[in-house]
Amino acid sequence: MTVDWLALQAFPERCIGTGTCVELAPLYFDQREDDGTVVLRAAHVKHEDADDVERAVDSCPVFALSLARRDGDSL
Amino acid sequence: MRTTDALPGWMSEEPYGLYDQLRESGDVIWDDSTASWLVTTYTGCKEMLAADDVVYRSPEIDPALAEMFLAIHGGGRVLTLLRDEEHLRIHRWWMQIFSPKAILRWRDDLLRPMVAGRLDDIEPRGRADLEADLADELPIRTIAAILGLPWEDDDWIGQVRSLMAELAPFFGQRPWPLASAHEKALAASMQLNDVFLPFVRERRLGTGDDLISRTWREGSDLLADWDEMDVLSTVRLMFLGGTETTKMSMVGMFYLLMTVDGMQDRLKEANEAVRKRYVEEALRLRGPLHVRPRFANRDTTLCGKHIKKDDVLYGFLASADRDPVSFDDPGEIRLDRAAPRGHLAFSFGPRTCVGAALARAELLEAVDAVVHRLPNLRPDPDAEQPSMFGSTTKSIRPLHAIWDPR
């Protein structure tokens, strides 16, 4: 069966540690203790969480996050 | 290139109508009077700020004036004047200090009681200037408190406030402060250093829970040869960045609360998530950061316009935040926007405001208390009405209000 899903990716080298993503979607993002940069807690986004995660991705001021739709049966 | 002595006069005091006209002319338009590019739309401003430190740079200090500029900032190394790797490292450190997670404890332990205390004082009066009596009191005391300074001492706070007011003309005329502001700012800066330096020296061991101690403790891991001037300048920047613009944002937020029909009742009945959305809309509509100057590092293209190396660009953030292409009903408070934080009130990109989460928390606590404790808040018809002031940073004053008894 083909399943559509959303793939979340982080680019910590770009991250400046605003913590906005953690505030908007804490199930998916955390911050490293030492420098505050982003850590993903999950790479696959559930459809019911997609709005929150998309908002977090869009709010990142340095484009350190991406969310892409994937088609296939990977799930 | 000095283009901006004309800027304060060129911008009208209440500029929103001008911004509407500018956007009609295009995303990025050439302005002969200032020999610069005006970036008027949300798309243009966001693209420019996102490329900060790579394609664009903030204005550089004239080498002949560098020593004086540094002295006016406190004399040590400060975030705003650093570049590249050093800037990134210090910016991340500031972000950790003021991360949304980190400020949660300040909300409960400091901000809420502080707001309640101020309202205990003004609520029985039935009228107040919310700019002077409330907004001007909260951010400066918040910064003092988290630095472990005597925030409850009215005389001490008054002295700091008054010296910072003398600095305001220098920092309010970016990118090139008028020469007439230099001498006064330098004198005020020296006096502010005298006020803060005893506290900085007293915390040298870095063992306390306050931010001055933390700055001592962690600074040497951030920059080589970290010394008391660096700590002092960090303290100075926390006051500079954490007081005036937050105060102005708060004034704008109160102004909308007083003047938008039904908003206070709506917020009173609403939960915190809705009040957070109100704070974002107030920032979008009345954020004080109107213009951000930038220089091009190289030839580039912005919204289809060819920008040459070293061209000057002014990002009109307050215009971008009312751009109808990016915001439906841009002049209205909409508490259901898909991306409520999408505005540029805290700028954007690698130099985005490090104190955004703290400012948001202060605004949220303030609006939460005011909607409940000052019923039927409205402009005082018998007092002076507010008017806008400022140039690249703008706000209104005074903000005389009356309310009904609870």
Interface residues (C-beta under 8 A of the other chain):
Chain A: I16 G17 T18 G19 T20 V22 E23 L24 Q31 D35 G36 T37 R55 D58 S59 P61 V62 F63
Chain B: L49 A50 L88 H91 R92 M95 Q96 S99 P100 K101 A338 A339 R341 G342 S347 F348 G349 P350 T352 A356 A357
